[in-house]
Amino acid sequence: MIFDGGKKSFCKLLVLLIAVLSACSVSAHADRMIGWGERTVPNSELTGITQIVASGNHSLALKSDGSIVAWGHNDFGQATAPAGNDYTAIAAGFRHSFALKSDGSIIAWGSDDYGQATAPDGNDYTAITAGAYHNLALKSDGSIVAWGYDNDGQATAPDGNDYLAIAAGAYHNLALKSDSSIVAWGRNNKGQATAPDGNDYTAIAADGLHSLALKSDGSVVAWGWNSNGQATAPDGNDYTEIAAGGYHCLALKFDGSIIAWGHDDEGQATAPAGSDYTAIAAGEFHSLALKSDGTIEAWGQNYYGQATSPSGNDYTAISASGVHNLALKSDGSIVAWGEDDYGQATAPAGNDYTAISAGSWHSLALKSDGSIAAWGDDYYSLASAPDGNDYTAISAGHRHNLALKSDGSIVAWGQNNHGQTTVPDGNDYTAISAGAWHSVALKSDGSIVAWGRNNHGQATVPDGNDYTAIAADSWHSVALKSDGSIAAWGANYFGQTTVPDGNDYIAITAGVALKSDGSIVAWGNNDYGQATAPAGNDYTAIATGGLYHLALKYVPDGPMELLDTLGQDIIGLELQPGIEKSLLAKLDTAIDKLEDDNEKNNTAAINLLESFINAVNAQRSKKIPETDADNLIVAAQQIIDLLNDE
């Protein structure tokens, strides 16, 4: 939908990018992988990597097609990756490996002397981590399962179902709880299982005899054995990711550079130079990093060209994902750009599209006949559109989709690990928005319904029935109220639910709002300038791609086109023949003057338009209704302003 911000209907639209994407540490980007220290990558040109893990003597990499690559020591088959391309996460122990499948089940291989390669039954697992000879798995209900070697209690999982993240050291474990506190258990001979106090932690990492945690302010805490300085955390509060090796540690900084400390006998703690790294992993004596390559910078980082605007000024709608964008043109055709590894940025042919929505690695479009087109990654049938031609709205999430039908009911398809595609009953819905793992819908009475993952309260909706628009993101949700103010709920790590004051907003996304005067306000994470809104008040639509944003900007037609439009407006008013003829004659003469482009003729055209305004004023409220007269005068004055600027 385009919000015209009060501009005239003869405007055209120009895509403007107002921030930039940064790769996440485990996002499905086609990054190049490099290695340093004891282990090196088997193919330096290996691409399409989405996750890396390093163990004592072997390493694993997960590719964007869902397959696994393994290399290094293989005496127990731990570096013999299983076939298939339905894997979503990987973990490596000392002599074994295991992986999480797309159906939520676990597969394990390698040494099984303590049962560590015997995967538990079930298909409700969401995360995995491996210790030396034991494993942990996080279930969808927030509980933990552990198995393998249990000599220090490391394979005895704690009770409760309020866990968000897990990390296994050699013989101890860490778990991050929903209140942001840390629980630790297992071997504690060096204090590695003595968790620090506090509830402001956002990430955890554990290895042999030490542990790390990342705090909400971006600082690092370390504890446990400090034989080589591995438990001496670096100063600063600009860290975004941590990794613990056998006797060394890595940390990724906001600027994309890497800090390493601890034991360095194999060079594993000598970090490479550069500031273009996106993920890190530490083994016992080696380290790995994902590096960006061949990217273009438009406004900040631009890994896949998603911050490079397409040419043209005839766009009417925009939609942004993490790695690709869509734009709808005035002729009903679609333009797509950015990462295209699954075909998500290969727009379909045709010019009968009326709405667009970009998911993580797939895209949706609504056609004028009410049917849906889908393309890109078909994981969970994301790109398999439902039948029918009675749809009125679409929304693409991370791994699921929503569609609103003409009868007010909702259809959903895709991944349902958190209930995000289990739609509520009823047919009184007017708007939908799909987040990463939750969904939000607006009802005809102005109230909001939400369902799916709720670990940060993103699916716990506010009371009231005065809402007019909704937007869902990964961990939070935003709504526009009828008084023009904004409400937000869910995670607030970067201030994303601390909304701006005011009640003059007319459109929202997660982190950006369009005001009635055509200006933009942005808030939340600003690591890459995404919360620094561009100046100006000529914007008409907004879209967010996570760590970058898009906006459509108002660009008026040239004087000739505006004169022609003004003439059509006069004819449409059906004025008295004499008045219509006189006004059209002034415009026709102005057009004749402008066809010979020079300063003298521009001045003549301006004089004719001023005469036109005087003539309309003379008949205002007499032969020309006041509102119609005012509209004609505004349009003529705009043309004069354009001519004066030339």
C-alpha positions, 0 to 999 in steps of 0.5 A: 500500500502507498501512503501519499502523505497528502501529495497530488495524484500526479506524483511518481515514485522513486525508490530510495534506500535509507540504510543497509544490511549487515550479515548475521552470524548464522543467517543463510548468506552465501559467504566465503569461509576462511580458516586459520590456525591448526585447521584450514578449509578444504576448499578456499572457494567454498561458498554458500555457507550459513553456519560453521562449527569447529571441534578438537580435530574436525570441522563442519559447515552447513550450506545454504542448500541444507547440506553439510560439508565436513573435514579434518580428523575422521578416525570415528567417521565424525568428518563423514557428513551424511547425505541430504539437504534438509539440515538446519543446524550442526554441532561437533563434539570431540569425536562425533557430530550431529545435526538438526533436520528441518522436521525438528529431528536429530541425526548423529554420527561418529564415536558412540562410546558413551551414546553421544552419537545415538540421537534422541527420538522426537521431532520437536527440537529447535537447537543443538550443541555438543560437548566433548562426549555429550550433547544438549538439545533445546526443545520447542517447549523451552526444555532441555534434553541431554545425553552421552557421558555423564561423569560430572552430571553434564548429561543431566539436564536441569528442570524447567521449560524457560530456556532460550539458548544452550552451550556445551563445554567439554564437561560442563554446560550453560543455558540462557533463560527467558529472564536473561539469566544463566544456569550452569552445571557439570564439571566445575573444577576451574569454576567454569560452571559457576554462572555469574549473577545478573539477568542481562545476558544475551548469548553464551559460549562454553568450551574445555574449562572456561565460559563466556557470556555476552551482555545486553550492553555489548560487553563480554564476561568470562570465567573459569580456568585462565591458564592462558588468559582465556578467561580474561575478557577484553574491554569494550562493549561493542561485541556482537558474538562470542566463541570459546575454543579449547584454551582461546576465545574469539569475539566479533565486534560491531564493526565486523572485526575479530578479537582473539585471546588465550592460547596461541601455540597454533596461531588460533588466537592470532585473528586475521586483519579486516572488518568484513567478518560475519560469523566466528567459530572456535575449535580446540586449537583452531578458529574459523570465520565467515567473510563477506566478499564482492559486495557493493556499498550504497549506504553502509554495507551492501552484501548482495546489492539490496541497498542498490536502488533500481532505476526508474521513478514509476514504483508504487509499492516496496517490500524488503527482506533481509537479503532481497527486495521487491518493488511494484511498478505502476504498470503492475509488473515487479522488479526484484534485486538482491541475493538470488540463491533460491530465485527469490529475486527473480521476479515473475513475468506479467503486469497484473500484480497488485501487492508484494511481500518479501520473505527471508528467501522467498517472495509472494505477490497478489494478482489482480484476479485475487490469486497468489504467485510465489517463488524462491525457496520452497522449503516448507512449501513456502513457494507453493501458493494456495489455490483460489482467487479470493485473496486480498492481502499477503504477508511473507515471514521467515519460514511461513506465509499468511494470506487474507481472504475476501471473506475476512478469514486467514490462510497460513502455510509453511513452518509451524514449529511455534504454531505460527501457521495455526490461524485463529478462527473467524472471518472478521480480520482486515490486516495480517503481518507475518514475523519471523516465528509469530503472526499478527492480525488486525480485526474489524473491531480494531483489536489485535490477535497474535499467535506463534512464538512468544519468548519475548512477548511478541505475541502478547498483544496490547489491550484496546480496539483502536488499532488501524495497522500492524507490523511484525518483525523477528522478536517484536511487533508494532501497531498504529493507533487511530489517534496516530500514535504508535504502540510496540511490544516484545524484545527491546534489546536495541530500543525497538519497542521504545517508540517515538512520541507523537500522534501524526503517524500514518504508516509503520513498519518494525522500526520505521514510521511515516509521518503525515507531513511525509517525513520519516522517523526511525528507531532501534538498532543503529549499528549500520545507520538503519535508525538514522532516517533521511531528511526531507518530507517527500516520502510516501511509503516505507519498508524494512529489511531488518538491518536496512530500510527502504522508502519511496520518495515523491518525485513530481512530473515535469511541467509539460506533463503537469500542464497536460494533467491540469488541462484534463482536470479542467475538462473533467469539471464540465465548466461553462463552455466559455470559461473552459475554453479560456482556461484551456487556451492559456494552458495550450499557449504555455505548452507551446512556449515550453516546447521551445526550451529557453529562459525567455519562453519559461518566463512567458509560460510562468506569466500565462500560468499566473494569468490562469490563476487570476482567471480562476480566482475571478470565478471562484465560488461563482462559476467554479466551486471553491474546492475545485478552484483551490485545487486548480490554483495549487496545481498551477502554482506547483508548475510555476515553482518547477519552472522557477527552479529550472 
